[in-house]
Amino acid sequence: MTLAEARSLTFAHRRKVLLVSTPTIRGLSRIEREFEASDQRRFFVPCPHCDAMQWLKFDRLRWEKGRPETAEYLCEGCERPIAEHHKTRMLERGEWRATATAADPTTVGYHLSALYSPVGWLSWQRIARAHEAARGSDEAMRAFRNTILGETWMETGEAPDWQRLADRREAWAPGTVPERGLFLTAGADVQKDRIEVDVWAWGRGLESWLVDHLVLEGGPGDPACWQQLTDLLGRTWAHASGQTMTLARLAIDTGYETSAVYAWSRQVGFAQVAPVKGVEGFTRTSPVTGPTYVDATVAGKRLRRGARLWTVATSTFKAETYRFLRQDRPTREEQAAGALCPPGTIHLPDWADGEWLKQLTAEQLVTVRTKRGFARLEWQKLRERNEALDTRVYARAAAWIAGADRWPEARWADLEAQLGVTKPDGPQDGAAAATTVPKRPMPRRRTVRSSYMR
Ligand SMILES: [Zn+2]
């Protein structure tokens, strides 16, 4: 987008920049953000019975359950049913109308759903049928909303069952990266007496693998603990290809002992390290914003704007993580025969123990009523400990900060070339076809005392 805008500057006096897309997830969708900043034009069409001008909404498409062939559109003016054959005349008499005021009056936005498909393309009946077919599957319903309605999907946050995740674990050694993992990020959670770090490998479509789980003893008051974290930045992990990989980015939470985190980040540099601050809420315009420049105290000296801080909408990434964990994947046999996992699939190793899995699934999204009666979505803890979920969210934010959500195909091909692996389009081996092997103990440096409770 930045490049397109820069190029069009040559013709600034008569330029038009067009952004066209199908939206994705609420909070992650760039086109939704742009549309919301526009004057939000909708296509208004007249009712064939009462002439009331209205834009077409899915919840006014009605049909008898199980009988999509009965689909009709109910006019919001006279409540009378409008049939498919009326559509041609309605579309001819339709017009674009703004439904909002844009901050910048030169920004215009247009939204159009498949409800407007001309007769002979996608009928209301077929849309009703598609909706019935998608029922019961989050993934299918998300595709329906995105592609048929042109609307974002609001994540639901039911925690996946940790026991079910345990059953799906695959075999690879701690500290090694399966073949399709193309770059590494880490999320670090600072606690009173320790720093917990999870290392994740990421592949195309943001498929991911847990690669390492480290508990650095001592906490933010202990220089030796920080030294261990510094050492991690220079450490390498073995990729299935035989190559070694370093951390592309480590995101570290600044919520606890903020100044110690800033000082350490400043010392090791911001190329590889991103201090992050988690914030709640789904209404934020981007899952990650920043960096902003904040003051840091290093060796007793206060440095104005000495550190960089990224703000992470943790709700968005938690919901994404749970959606990725819930989605279906091909069986091991199907994978062995070449079937690929859907984008976002989260692979967990057999050394991820019950405690870690419980932490990963420690929260759920619930609807709460505010004092003024509005419904609001809020993450609530089901269990006290949730470090695995927090570090996952930070590692995911690190991937976003590294730019992985926006990399073109060429970048992924580059990463594959560097590691000497090829694009996955044939039968898979390695992690994808993993079979059960004897369980290894969780590679923790020590066992965290259960007395730690906030
Ligand atoms: Zn009407």
Residues whose N, C-alpha, C, O or C-beta is under 5 A from the ligand:
A	BS01	ZN	C47 H49 C50 D51 A52 C75 G77 C78 E79
